[in-house]
Amino acid sequence: MTQNLDLSTAEVNVPLRAVVGNPELGLDVVPETLRPGALDAPVRWAHVSELDDPAPYLLGAELVLTAGVNLPPQADRYVRRLRDAGVTALGFGLTPTMYETLPEPLRAACARYGLPLLVVPPRTPFLAISRAVAVALAEAGQRERRRVAVAREALTRAASGGLGELVTALGERLQGWAALVAAADVLVAGHNAPQPLPPEVRELLETVRAGSGIRSATTELPDGTYVVAQPVYPQATAANLFVLGRRRRFDGGDRAILAVGAALLGLVGRAGSDTAELGAAATGLLLGQDGAEALAKLVGGGQCRLITGVAYRRGPDEPARRHDWLRARLDTPLVQVRPGPRFLAIAGTEPADLDGLREHGWLAVAGSPVTDASLLPGAVAEAELLLARARALERPVVADTPDFDALVAPDAAGAFAARMLAPLRELDRAHDRQLVPTLRAWLAHHGGWDRTAAELGVHRNSVRHRIGQAERVLGADLADPETRMRLWFALRWS
């Protein structure tokens, strides 16, 4: 059955067992009046009433207290009316002047209608019960507020990782499966969500989409799963809906957390609208638009950096491999995720949080600023050198502004690199010796045999043999720091 939820009316309550289990009150439960789950029923207030029919004045989920002043001889109608009004339990106070023992008709009626009956001893005033319930409700309210506050902070942190990470955080926080669903029930992001969605869930989504304003709805599936559908804000009339399912009902705190998540999903989704800018820029490039102009539209300026990363130690977890997670961390839509895993991104010149990427399993480097898209292919070679350096240091590396490089004309630098490395490249092409990659890794590791071997996946003796070959072919002393410097720049400029 589907029903609307009003978040503003959600109230804090405590289970009946919290009242019954209070040793200071000394309440006795009449066993035959308890049905399965009765002690877990919610109590939101304790109300004293001596009316012969208090039902019209109740809201539901109360603990009604009476001394039986106007209790009818036949208590059947009295108990049935309380049950129909949604009362959680009835507390009957024993008093020497009224009832010294529990009336049998009342006991029988409560057992017949399944209304929990509590016996209040003469030493326990009703005021003590009302005060105990009020204290328990206040403590429960504080716990709920803390729970919502902690969830808000956790979800806000998750939002920085994009829609996928935020949906996963919501599912884990509320202990259920979760899905962000677009128009035509297309799954945008999910966490253990059933695919395809059950027919009852699709009907629920249609109900929410047919409404207007900020709304939500729930349903119960045949297998006992409770499902809530919530639009994302601030575009509450948009097609995207958040759906969460679990075996337990949703209380006020759960709905408050859902509201926070819906708002964050809307904001993160709206931030992802840069796909329109990406499409426009790509179209402009295909139609002959200036590369620098298109790049400026996407990265917010005339310059950009090439950022690339590879797996660090055990590598990135599943959320950190997602395109939207990297896009959010690097602040650019121009991200390509490749097998390995590794990624390549074109971002602005503002420094990215490369240390934060390493904490999530990415070892990343940022190349020198470039001013035109046509220069990006040349930046790839620099990025590979930086990666070799980063692997050797086991930390991120950011290229400084290449003042030295600016002193050397690109043609002259290229010619120098080709001349220096030509003997090695010729052997690599003819005999697949891998001398150039070995030399690059060896120089990046400051001549360390073991670390170079580990990076290349070969034995250290193979590294010694290759470096010896390179030294003989080049006719150079690789122990000389000036020779190493010249070769490093040749590798950089090649």
VENBEL-V818469 format. One record per backbone hydrogen bond with DSSP energy under -0.5 kcal/mol. CO is the residue of the C=O (numbers start at 1). NH is the residue of the N-H. E is the energy in kcal/mol with one decimal. If there is no record, write none. Layout:
BEGIN
co->CO nh->NH e->E
co->CO nh->NH e->E
END
This chain:
BEGIN
co->3 nh->218 e->-1.3
co->5 nh->7 e->-0.7
co->6 nh->9 e->-1.4
co->7 nh->10 e->-1.1
co->14 nh->43 e->-2.9
co->15 nh->18 e->-1.5
co->15 nh->19 e->-0.7
co->16 nh->19 e->-1.0
co->16 nh->20 e->-2.5
co->17 nh->21 e->-2.4
co->19 nh->22 e->-1.3
co->21 nh->23 e->-0.7
co->22 nh->25 e->-1.3
co->22 nh->26 e->-1.0
co->28 nh->119 e->-3.4
co->29 nh->31 e->-0.8
co->30 nh->33 e->-1.8
co->31 nh->34 e->-1.7
co->35 nh->38 e->-2.4
co->37 nh->40 e->-1.1
co->38 nh->41 e->-1.4
co->39 nh->17 e->-2.6
co->41 nh->16 e->-2.1
co->43 nh->14 e->-2.2
co->45 nh->63 e->-2.5
co->47 nh->65 e->-2.9
co->54 nh->57 e->-2.0
co->55 nh->58 e->-1.7
co->61 nh->44 e->-2.7
co->61 nh->45 e->-0.7
co->62 nh->64 e->-0.7
co->62 nh->88 e->-2.1
co->62 nh->89 e->-1.3
co->63 nh->47 e->-2.4
co->64 nh->91 e->-3.7
co->65 nh->49 e->-2.3
co->66 nh->93 e->-2.6
co->68 nh->71 e->-0.9
co->73 nh->75 e->-0.8
co->75 nh->79 e->-2.3
co->76 nh->80 e->-2.4
co->77 nh->81 e->-2.3
co->78 nh->82 e->-1.5
co->79 nh->83 e->-2.6
co->80 nh->84 e->-2.5
co->81 nh->85 e->-1.4
co->82 nh->87 e->-2.0
co->83 nh->86 e->-1.5
co->86 nh->61 e->-3.1
co->88 nh->116 e->-0.6
co->89 nh->64 e->-2.1
co->90 nh->92 e->-0.6
co->90 nh->118 e->-3.1
co->91 nh->66 e->-2.5
co->91 nh->93 e->-0.6
co->92 nh->94 e->-0.5
co->92 nh->120 e->-3.1
co->95 nh->98 e->-0.9
co->95 nh->99 e->-0.6
co->99 nh->95 e->-1.8
co->103 nh->107 e->-1.9
co->104 nh->108 e->-2.7
co->105 nh->109 e->-2.2
co->106 nh->110 e->-2.4
co->107 nh->111 e->-2.0
co->108 nh->112 e->-2.1
co->109 nh->113 e->-2.3
co->110 nh->114 e->-0.8
co->110 nh->115 e->-1.9
co->114 nh->116 e->-0.7
co->116 nh->90 e->-2.7
co->116 nh->118 e->-0.5
co->117 nh->30 e->-2.5
co->118 nh->92 e->-3.2
co->118 nh->120 e->-0.6
co->119 nh->28 e->-2.0
co->119 nh->121 e->-0.6
co->120 nh->94 e->-2.6
co->121 nh->124 e->-1.8
co->123 nh->125 e->-0.7
co->125 nh->128 e->-0.8
co->125 nh->129 e->-1.2
co->126 nh->130 e->-2.6
co->127 nh->131 e->-2.6
co->128 nh->132 e->-2.3
co->129 nh->133 e->-2.5
co->130 nh->134 e->-2.3
co->131 nh->135 e->-2.5
co->132 nh->136 e->-2.4
co->133 nh->137 e->-2.5
co->134 nh->138 e->-2.2
co->135 nh->139 e->-2.4
co->136 nh->140 e->-2.4
co->137 nh->141 e->-2.4
co->138 nh->142 e->-2.1
co->139 nh->143 e->-2.2
co->140 nh->144 e->-2.4
co->141 nh->145 e->-2.4
co->142 nh->146 e->-2.3
co->143 nh->147 e->-2.6
co->144 nh->148 e->-2.7
co->145 nh->149 e->-2.3
co->146 nh->150 e->-2.8
co->147 nh->151 e->-2.2
co->148 nh->152 e->-2.5
co->149 nh->153 e->-2.0
co->150 nh->154 e->-2.3
co->151 nh->155 e->-2.8
co->152 nh->156 e->-2.1
co->153 nh->157 e->-2.0
co->154 nh->158 e->-2.2
co->155 nh->159 e->-1.9
co->156 nh->160 e->-0.6
co->157 nh->160 e->-1.0
co->158 nh->161 e->-1.9
co->159 nh->162 e->-1.6
co->162 nh->166 e->-1.9
co->163 nh->167 e->-2.6
co->164 nh->168 e->-2.0
co->165 nh->169 e->-2.3
co->166 nh->170 e->-2.2
co->167 nh->171 e->-2.3
co->168 nh->172 e->-2.4
co->169 nh->173 e->-2.6
co->170 nh->174 e->-2.3
co->171 nh->176 e->-2.3
co->172 nh->175 e->-0.5
co->177 nh->245 e->-2.3
co->178 nh->191 e->-3.0
co->179 nh->181 e->-0.6
co->179 nh->243 e->-3.0
co->180 nh->188 e->-3.1
co->180 nh->189 e->-1.2
co->181 nh->241 e->-2.7
co->182 nh->185 e->-1.1
co->183 nh->186 e->-1.2
co->186 nh->182 e->-3.4
co->186 nh->188 e->-0.5
co->189 nh->180 e->-3.1
co->191 nh->178 e->-2.1
co->198 nh->201 e->-0.7
co->198 nh->202 e->-1.9
co->199 nh->203 e->-2.2
co->200 nh->204 e->-1.8
co->201 nh->205 e->-2.3
co->202 nh->206 e->-1.9
co->203 nh->207 e->-2.0
co->204 nh->208 e->-2.2
co->205 nh->209 e->-2.6
co->206 nh->210 e->-1.6
co->207 nh->211 e->-0.6
co->208 nh->211 e->-1.2
co->213 nh->215 e->-0.6
co->215 nh->231 e->-1.1
co->216 nh->5 e->-1.0
co->217 nh->229 e->-2.9
co->218 nh->3 e->-0.9
co->219 nh->227 e->-3.0
co->221 nh->224 e->-2.2
co->225 nh->221 e->-3.1
co->226 nh->246 e->-2.1
co->227 nh->219 e->-2.2
co->228 nh->244 e->-2.3
co->229 nh->217 e->-1.8
co->230 nh->242 e->-3.6
co->234 nh->236 e->-1.9
co->235 nh->238 e->-2.2
co->240 nh->232 e->-1.3
co->241 nh->181 e->-3.1
co->242 nh->230 e->-3.2
co->243 nh->179 e->-2.2
co->244 nh->228 e->-2.4
co->245 nh->177 e->-2.0
co->246 nh->226 e->-3.4
co->249 nh->251 e->-0.5
co->251 nh->255 e->-2.1
co->252 nh->256 e->-1.9
co->253 nh->257 e->-2.2
co->254 nh->258 e->-2.4
co->255 nh->259 e->-2.0
co->256 nh->260 e->-1.8
co->257 nh->261 e->-2.6
co->258 nh->262 e->-2.7
co->259 nh->263 e->-2.0
co->260 nh->264 e->-2.3
co->261 nh->265 e->-2.6
co->262 nh->233 e->-1.2
co->262 nh->266 e->-2.0
co->263 nh->267 e->-2.0
co->264 nh->268 e->-2.9
co->265 nh->269 e->-2.5
co->266 nh->270 e->-2.1
co->267 nh->271 e->-2.1
co->268 nh->272 e->-1.3
co->270 nh->273 e->-1.7
co->271 nh->274 e->-0.8
co->272 nh->275 e->-1.4
co->273 nh->276 e->-1.8
co->273 nh->277 e->-0.5
co->274 nh->278 e->-2.3
co->275 nh->279 e->-2.5
co->276 nh->280 e->-2.3
co->277 nh->281 e->-2.7
co->278 nh->282 e->-2.6
co->279 nh->283 e->-2.2
co->280 nh->284 e->-2.2
co->281 nh->285 e->-2.2
co->282 nh->286 e->-2.1
co->283 nh->287 e->-1.7
co->284 nh->289 e->-3.6
co->285 nh->288 e->-1.5
co->290 nh->294 e->-2.0
co->291 nh->295 e->-2.4
co->292 nh->296 e->-2.3
co->293 nh->297 e->-1.5
co->294 nh->298 e->-1.2
co->295 nh->299 e->-2.5
co->296 nh->300 e->-1.4
co->304 nh->370 e->-2.6
co->305 nh->307 e->-0.6
co->305 nh->347 e->-2.4
co->306 nh->367 e->-3.0
co->307 nh->345 e->-2.9
co->308 nh->365 e->-2.6
co->309 nh->343 e->-2.1
co->310 nh->363 e->-3.2
co->311 nh->313 e->-0.5
co->312 nh->315 e->-2.4
co->317 nh->321 e->-0.9
co->318 nh->321 e->-1.0
co->319 nh->322 e->-1.4
co->322 nh->326 e->-2.0
co->323 nh->327 e->-2.7
co->324 nh->328 e->-2.1
co->325 nh->329 e->-2.1
co->326 nh->330 e->-2.7
co->327 nh->331 e->-1.2
co->327 nh->332 e->-1.3
co->333 nh->335 e->-1.7
co->334 nh->346 e->-2.1
co->336 nh->344 e->-2.5
co->338 nh->341 e->-0.6
co->338 nh->342 e->-1.9
co->341 nh->311 e->-1.1
co->342 nh->338 e->-3.6
co->343 nh->309 e->-1.9
co->344 nh->336 e->-2.9
co->345 nh->307 e->-2.9
co->345 nh->347 e->-0.6
co->347 nh->305 e->-2.7
co->352 nh->354 e->-1.9
co->353 nh->357 e->-1.5
co->354 nh->358 e->-1.8
co->355 nh->359 e->-1.6
co->356 nh->360 e->-0.8
co->357 nh->360 e->-0.8
co->357 nh->362 e->-2.5
co->358 nh->361 e->-1.8
co->360 nh->317 e->-0.6
co->361 nh->312 e->-2.4
co->361 nh->316 e->-0.5
co->362 nh->364 e->-0.7
co->363 nh->310 e->-2.3
co->364 nh->397 e->-0.9
co->365 nh->308 e->-1.9
co->366 nh->399 e->-3.1
co->370 nh->304 e->-2.1
co->372 nh->375 e->-1.8
co->373 nh->376 e->-1.4
co->375 nh->379 e->-0.9
co->376 nh->379 e->-0.8
co->376 nh->380 e->-0.9
co->377 nh->380 e->-0.8
co->377 nh->381 e->-0.6
co->378 nh->382 e->-1.0
co->379 nh->383 e->-2.2
co->380 nh->384 e->-2.0
co->381 nh->385 e->-1.7
co->382 nh->386 e->-2.5
co->383 nh->387 e->-2.4
co->384 nh->388 e->-2.0
co->385 nh->389 e->-2.1
co->386 nh->390 e->-2.7
co->387 nh->391 e->-2.7
co->388 nh->392 e->-1.7
co->389 nh->393 e->-2.1
co->390 nh->394 e->-2.1
co->390 nh->395 e->-1.3
co->397 nh->366 e->-2.1
co->401 nh->403 e->-2.5
co->402 nh->406 e->-2.1
co->403 nh->407 e->-0.8
co->404 nh->407 e->-1.3
co->405 nh->408 e->-1.7
co->407 nh->409 e->-0.5
co->409 nh->413 e->-2.8
co->410 nh->414 e->-2.6
co->411 nh->415 e->-2.4
co->412 nh->416 e->-2.4
co->413 nh->417 e->-2.4
co->414 nh->418 e->-2.5
co->415 nh->419 e->-2.3
co->416 nh->420 e->-2.5
co->417 nh->421 e->-2.3
co->418 nh->422 e->-1.1
co->421 nh->425 e->-2.6
co->422 nh->426 e->-2.3
co->423 nh->427 e->-1.7
co->424 nh->428 e->-2.4
co->425 nh->429 e->-2.5
co->426 nh->430 e->-2.2
co->427 nh->431 e->-3.0
co->428 nh->432 e->-1.5
co->434 nh->438 e->-1.4
co->435 nh->439 e->-2.6
co->436 nh->440 e->-2.5
co->437 nh->441 e->-2.3
co->438 nh->442 e->-2.6
co->439 nh->443 e->-2.5
co->440 nh->444 e->-2.1
co->441 nh->445 e->-1.7
co->442 nh->447 e->-3.1
co->443 nh->446 e->-1.6
co->445 nh->448 e->-1.3
co->447 nh->449 e->-0.6
co->448 nh->452 e->-1.6
co->449 nh->453 e->-2.4
co->450 nh->454 e->-2.4
co->451 nh->455 e->-2.0
co->452 nh->456 e->-2.3
co->453 nh->457 e->-1.6
co->453 nh->458 e->-1.8
co->459 nh->462 e->-0.8
co->459 nh->463 e->-1.5
co->460 nh->464 e->-2.3
co->461 nh->465 e->-2.4
co->462 nh->466 e->-2.4
co->463 nh->467 e->-2.7
co->464 nh->468 e->-2.3
co->465 nh->469 e->-2.2
co->466 nh->470 e->-2.7
co->467 nh->471 e->-2.4
co->468 nh->472 e->-2.2
co->469 nh->473 e->-2.9
co->470 nh->474 e->-2.5
co->471 nh->475 e->-1.2
co->471 nh->476 e->-1.6
co->476 nh->478 e->-0.8
co->477 nh->480 e->-1.7
co->480 nh->484 e->-2.1
co->481 nh->485 e->-2.4
co->482 nh->486 e->-2.4
co->483 nh->487 e->-2.4
co->484 nh->488 e->-2.5
co->485 nh->489 e->-2.3
co->486 nh->490 e->-1.9
co->487 nh->491 e->-2.5
co->488 nh->492 e->-2.1
co->489 nh->493 e->-2.5
co->490 nh->494 e->-1.1
END
